Amino acid sequence: MHILLLDLGREMRGGQWQVYYLARALAAAGGFSPIIAAPAKAPLLRHAEELEGVRLLPLSGNREWDPRNLHAIRGLVHKEGVRILHSHCAKSAALAAMCKKLWSDRVVVVHSRRVSYPLKNGWRGSKYLRADAVVGVSQEISDVLIASGMPAEKVHTIHSGIDCCRYTSRRSRGDGRVVIGMVGAFTGQKGHEVLVRAMAEMQSMSGLPPWEVRMIGSGELFNSVAALAGELGVDSRLAMLGWQDSREFLPDFDLLAVPSVDGEGSSGTVKEGWCVGLPVVCSDLPSNLELVRDNENGLVFPNRDHGALAKCLHKLMTDHVLADKLVRNGQESAAEFSDRRMAEAYMALYRQL
């Protein structure tokens, strides 16, 4: 069975790693012939070059309306019998929807949706309605899709997976400092401001060891977050490291904060923290609560409540028994959301369609 995996992103973030994991598993499973279609210079194609049994289709660009991309896909559909088109981002969802409109008798379209925002009016929402199946990477996303008008029989839930073998365990420094880490693009949904304000609360807390915060990521809010840290007098405790491969920096963290305020899917950052062996603190967004059980495999605080986040971080820095418990249970939870389980669920869906 030929599976064309579409992603028009020019970065290598969580969604692109899901495509990588899925293609790798399809090639190893037997009975599937995966093809990854992405912009010619996309890092996804560069990473996927190492995968055996996976074909690569470099596209002309990342515009969903580019006729050259349609032509390239048409060749696979009409000449090679590629039947399943599986899109993994909003732009590729539009491209796949156009293919469905043009060749409805030849293709089956699957969309994976990774954000929990309601579908918008017009083409930006209707492109999903053209699909034969839409996968929410959390139950919250699936519920939102149905509430937005998607027929329930088309909606499936498959959580994003992670390959813990790609991660190194936490390193011990032995200098007594506690490093609180955060990973995520500097966009409004990730909640960097919440963590900065929590830092200001922690400045006045007693009984804490020396601590600092390190943020990995880039984006349009980078400068405004830095300015807020300066205004609140916590900039000396904050290192903003720009975009980095999180695998290189996570082992140097002691705690992981995930203060997302909206739109979260199935958090890859939470799972990364579990793989590395970090205690995780996250906001109580519904999708986060599908992963994190408070006081079992992480701590949960009310969304946008920086004071509550500060208290959770204080608790983990002073209660080592609790922190160790969260690490143990988190590592067990990571196995529940493996890349293999994710891929097997998609394989079952393909066969069903």
C-alpha positions as CSV (number, residue, x, y, z in Angstrom):
1,M,0.0,0.0,0.0
2,H,1.5,3.3,-1.1
3,I,1.2,6.1,1.5
4,L,2.1,9.7,0.5
5,L,2.9,11.7,3.6
6,L,2.6,15.5,2.9
7,D,4.2,18.2,5.0
8,L,4.8,21.7,3.7
9,G,6.7,23.0,6.7
10,R,10.2,24.5,6.4
11,E,11.2,23.6,9.9
12,M,11.9,20.4,11.9
13,R,9.5,20.6,14.8
14,G,7.1,18.2,16.5
15,G,4.9,17.6,13.5
16,Q,7.8,16.9,11.2
17,W,9.2,14.4,13.6
18,Q,5.8,12.6,13.6
19,V,6.1,12.2,9.8
20,Y,9.6,10.9,10.2
21,Y,8.6,8.4,12.9
22,L,5.6,7.3,10.9
23,A,7.5,6.8,7.6
24,R,10.2,4.8,9.4
25,A,7.6,2.5,11.0
26,L,5.7,2.0,7.7
27,A,8.9,1.0,5.9
28,A,9.8,-1.5,8.6
29,A,6.3,-3.0,8.9
30,G,6.0,-4.5,5.5
31,G,3.0,-4.1,3.2
32,F,3.5,-0.3,3.1
33,S,5.5,1.9,0.7
34,P,5.9,5.3,2.3
35,I,6.7,8.4,0.3
36,I,7.5,11.8,2.1
37,A,6.6,14.9,0.1
38,A,8.0,18.1,1.4
39,P,9.6,21.3,0.1
40,A,12.9,20.6,-1.6
41,K,15.1,22.2,1.1
42,A,13.0,21.2,4.1
43,P,15.0,19.6,6.9
44,L,12.4,16.8,7.1
45,L,13.8,15.5,3.7
46,R,17.4,15.8,4.9
47,H,16.6,13.8,8.1
48,A,14.6,11.2,6.1
49,E,17.5,10.5,3.7
50,E,18.8,8.1,6.3
51,L,15.6,6.0,6.3
52,E,15.7,2.8,4.3
53,G,12.6,1.9,2.3
54,V,11.3,5.5,2.3
55,R,11.0,7.5,-1.0
56,L,11.4,11.2,-1.0
57,L,9.5,13.6,-3.2
58,P,11.0,17.1,-3.1
59,L,8.3,19.7,-3.9
60,S,8.8,23.1,-5.6
61,G,7.9,25.1,-2.5
62,N,5.6,25.3,0.5
63,R,2.7,27.1,-1.2
64,E,-0.4,24.8,-1.2
65,W,-1.6,26.4,-4.5
66,D,1.6,25.8,-6.4
67,P,0.5,23.9,-9.6
68,R,4.0,22.2,-9.8
69,N,3.2,20.4,-6.5
70,L,-0.2,19.2,-7.8
71,H,1.6,18.0,-11.0
72,A,4.1,16.0,-9.0
73,I,1.5,14.4,-6.9
74,R,-0.7,13.7,-9.9
75,G,2.1,11.6,-11.4
76,L,2.2,9.4,-8.3
77,V,-1.5,9.0,-8.2
78,H,-2.1,8.3,-11.9
79,K,1.0,6.5,-12.9
80,E,2.0,4.6,-9.7
81,G,-1.4,4.1,-8.1
82,V,-0.7,6.0,-4.9
83,R,-4.0,6.1,-3.1
84,I,-3.7,7.4,0.4
85,L,-2.6,11.0,0.8
86,H,-1.9,11.9,4.5
87,S,-1.3,15.6,5.3
88,H,0.4,16.7,8.5
89,C,0.1,20.5,8.5
90,A,-2.5,23.1,7.6
91,K,-0.9,24.0,4.2
92,S,-0.6,20.4,3.2
93,A,-4.2,19.8,4.3
94,A,-5.2,22.3,1.7
95,L,-3.0,20.6,-1.0
96,A,-4.5,17.2,-0.1
97,A,-8.0,18.6,-0.2
98,M,-7.4,20.0,-3.7
99,C,-6.2,16.6,-4.8
100,K,-9.3,15.0,-3.4
101,K,-11.5,17.5,-5.3
102,L,-9.6,16.8,-8.6
103,W,-9.3,13.0,-8.3
104,S,-11.9,11.9,-5.8
105,D,-12.3,8.5,-7.4
106,R,-8.5,7.8,-7.0
107,V,-7.4,9.1,-3.7
108,V,-8.3,8.6,0.0
109,V,-7.3,11.7,2.1
110,V,-6.3,11.6,5.8
111,H,-5.5,14.8,7.7
112,S,-3.7,14.9,11.1
113,R,-4.6,18.0,13.1
114,R,-2.3,19.0,15.9
115,V,-3.9,22.1,17.4
116,S,-7.1,22.4,19.5
117,Y,-8.5,25.5,17.9
118,P,-12.0,25.3,16.3
119,L,-12.1,25.0,12.5
120,K,-12.4,28.4,10.8
121,N,-15.0,29.5,8.3
122,G,-14.4,29.3,4.6
123,W,-11.7,27.3,2.9
124,R,-9.5,27.1,6.0
125,G,-12.1,25.0,7.7
126,S,-13.8,23.3,4.8
127,K,-10.6,21.7,3.5
128,Y,-10.7,19.3,6.5
129,L,-14.3,18.4,5.7
130,R,-13.2,17.0,2.3
131,A,-11.1,14.4,4.0
132,D,-12.1,10.8,4.3
133,A,-10.6,10.8,7.9
134,V,-9.3,13.4,10.2
135,V,-7.1,12.5,13.1
136,G,-6.9,14.6,16.3
137,V,-3.6,14.0,18.1
138,S,-5.5,14.4,21.3
139,Q,-9.1,13.6,22.4
140,E,-9.6,17.4,23.0
141,I,-8.8,18.1,19.3
142,S,-11.2,15.4,18.2
143,D,-14.0,16.8,20.3
144,V,-13.3,20.3,18.9
145,L,-13.4,18.9,15.3
146,I,-16.8,17.4,15.9
147,A,-18.1,20.5,17.6
148,S,-16.9,22.5,14.5
149,G,-19.1,20.4,12.2
150,M,-16.9,17.4,11.3
151,P,-18.9,14.2,11.0
152,A,-18.1,12.1,14.1
153,E,-17.6,8.9,11.9
154,K,-14.7,10.6,10.2
155,V,-12.9,11.6,13.4
156,H,-10.2,9.5,15.0
157,T,-7.9,10.1,17.9
158,I,-4.2,9.0,17.7
159,H,-1.8,10.7,20.1
160,S,1.6,11.8,18.8
161,G,4.4,9.4,19.7
162,I,8.0,9.7,20.7
163,D,11.1,7.6,20.4
164,C,12.8,7.7,23.7
165,C,15.9,6.1,22.3
166,R,16.8,9.4,20.7
167,Y,17.2,11.1,24.1
168,T,20.0,11.1,26.7
169,S,19.2,10.9,30.4
170,R,19.6,13.9,32.6
171,R,23.2,14.8,33.5
172,S,24.2,15.5,37.1
173,R,26.2,18.7,37.6
174,G,26.8,18.5,41.3
175,D,27.0,22.2,41.8
176,G,23.7,22.6,43.7
177,R,22.0,24.8,41.1
178,V,18.5,24.0,39.8
179,V,17.9,24.6,36.1
180,I,14.3,25.0,35.1
181,G,13.9,24.5,31.4
182,M,11.3,25.4,28.9
183,V,11.1,24.3,25.2
184,G,8.9,25.9,22.6
185,A,8.5,28.5,19.9
186,F,8.1,32.1,21.2
187,T,4.4,32.3,20.2
188,G,1.4,33.3,22.3
189,Q,0.2,29.8,22.9
190,K,3.3,28.6,24.6
191,G,3.0,30.7,27.8
192,H,6.5,32.1,28.2
193,E,5.1,35.1,29.9
194,V,3.5,32.9,32.6
195,L,6.9,31.4,33.4
196,V,8.6,34.8,33.6
197,R,6.0,36.1,36.0
198,A,6.4,32.9,38.0
199,M,10.1,33.7,38.2
200,A,9.3,37.0,39.8
201,E,7.2,35.3,42.4
202,M,10.0,32.8,43.2
203,Q,12.4,35.7,43.8
204,S,10.7,36.3,47.2
205,M,10.3,32.6,48.2
206,S,12.5,31.4,51.0
207,G,14.3,28.0,51.3
208,L,15.1,27.6,47.6
209,P,18.5,26.5,46.3
210,P,20.2,28.6,43.6
211,W,18.1,28.5,40.5
212,E,17.9,29.7,36.9
213,V,15.6,29.3,33.9
214,R,16.7,28.4,30.4
215,M,14.4,28.8,27.4
216,I,14.9,27.1,24.1
217,G,13.1,28.4,21.0
218,S,12.7,31.3,18.7
219,G,9.7,33.3,17.4
220,E,8.0,36.7,17.2
221,L,7.7,37.1,21.0
222,F,11.3,36.5,21.8
223,N,12.1,40.2,22.4
224,S,9.0,41.0,24.3
225,V,9.6,38.1,26.7
226,A,13.1,39.3,27.2
227,A,11.8,42.8,27.9
228,L,9.3,41.5,30.4
229,A,12.1,39.7,32.3
230,G,14.0,42.9,32.5
231,E,10.9,44.8,33.8
232,L,10.3,42.2,36.5
233,G,14.0,42.1,37.5
234,V,14.5,38.4,36.7
235,D,16.7,38.8,33.5
236,S,19.8,37.8,35.5
237,R,18.3,34.4,36.1
238,L,17.1,33.8,32.6
239,A,19.1,32.4,29.6
240,M,17.2,32.6,26.3
241,L,19.2,30.3,24.0
242,G,17.3,30.6,20.7
243,W,16.4,27.7,18.5
244,Q,18.4,24.6,19.5
245,D,18.0,20.8,19.2
246,S,16.2,20.1,22.4
247,R,17.9,16.8,22.8
248,E,21.2,18.5,23.4
249,F,19.9,20.8,26.2
250,L,17.2,18.8,28.0
251,P,19.8,16.6,29.9
252,D,21.1,19.7,31.5
253,F,17.7,20.7,32.9
254,D,16.5,19.6,36.4
255,L,12.9,20.5,35.9
256,L,10.7,21.1,32.9
257,A,8.0,23.7,32.7
258,V,5.2,23.5,30.1
259,P,3.0,26.6,30.7
260,S,1.0,26.5,27.4
261,V,-2.0,28.7,27.5
262,D,-4.1,27.5,24.5
263,G,-4.1,25.4,21.3
264,E,-1.9,22.6,22.7
265,G,-2.1,19.3,21.0
266,S,-0.5,16.2,22.4
267,S,2.6,17.9,23.9
268,G,5.8,16.5,22.6
269,T,7.7,18.5,25.2
270,V,6.0,16.7,28.0
271,K,7.0,13.4,26.5
272,E,10.6,14.6,25.9
273,G,10.8,15.5,29.6
274,W,9.6,12.0,30.5
275,C,12.2,10.4,28.2
276,V,15.1,12.4,29.7
277,G,14.0,11.8,33.3
278,L,12.7,15.3,34.3
279,P,9.9,16.2,36.6
280,V,7.3,18.0,34.5
281,V,5.0,20.9,35.5
282,C,2.3,21.8,33.0
283,S,-0.8,23.9,32.7
284,D,-4.2,22.2,33.0
285,L,-5.2,22.5,29.4
286,P,-7.4,19.5,28.5
287,S,-4.9,18.0,26.1
288,N,-2.2,18.2,28.8
289,L,-4.5,16.4,31.2
290,E,-4.7,13.5,28.7
291,L,-1.0,13.0,29.4
292,V,-0.2,14.3,32.9
293,R,-1.9,13.0,36.1
294,D,-1.3,15.5,38.9
295,N,1.1,14.3,41.6
296,E,1.6,11.0,39.7
297,N,3.6,11.6,36.6
298,G,3.8,15.4,36.8
299,L,2.4,18.5,38.5
300,V,-0.5,20.5,37.1
301,F,-1.3,24.2,37.7
302,P,-4.4,26.3,36.6
303,N,-3.9,27.7,33.2
304,R,-2.2,31.2,33.2
305,D,-1.8,31.2,37.0
306,H,1.8,32.2,37.4
307,G,1.6,32.1,41.2
308,A,0.5,28.5,41.1
309,L,3.3,27.7,38.7
310,A,5.8,29.3,41.1
311,K,4.4,27.1,44.0
312,C,4.7,24.0,41.9
313,L,8.3,24.7,41.0
314,H,9.1,25.5,44.6
315,K,7.6,22.2,45.6
316,L,9.7,20.3,43.2
317,M,12.9,22.1,44.2
318,T,12.4,21.3,47.9
319,D,10.6,17.9,47.8
320,H,13.0,15.4,46.3
321,V,10.9,12.4,47.1
322,L,8.1,13.8,45.1
323,A,10.4,14.8,42.2
324,D,11.8,11.3,42.1
325,K,8.3,9.8,42.0
326,L,7.3,12.0,39.1
327,V,10.4,11.0,37.2
328,R,9.8,7.2,37.7
329,N,6.1,7.5,36.7
330,G,6.9,9.8,33.8
331,Q,9.3,7.4,32.3
332,E,6.6,4.7,32.5
333,S,4.1,7.0,30.8
334,A,6.5,7.7,27.9
335,A,6.1,4.1,26.9
336,E,2.4,4.5,26.6
337,F,3.0,7.2,23.9
338,S,5.7,5.6,21.9
339,D,6.2,6.3,18.2
340,R,5.6,2.6,17.6
341,R,2.1,2.7,19.1
342,M,1.3,5.9,17.1
343,A,2.4,4.2,13.9
344,E,0.4,1.0,14.5
345,A,-2.7,3.1,15.1
346,Y,-2.2,4.8,11.7
347,M,-1.6,1.5,10.0
348,A,-4.9,0.2,11.3
349,L,-6.7,3.3,10.1
350,Y,-5.1,3.0,6.6
351,R,-6.3,-0.6,6.3
352,Q,-9.8,0.4,7.5
353,L,-10.0,3.1,4.8
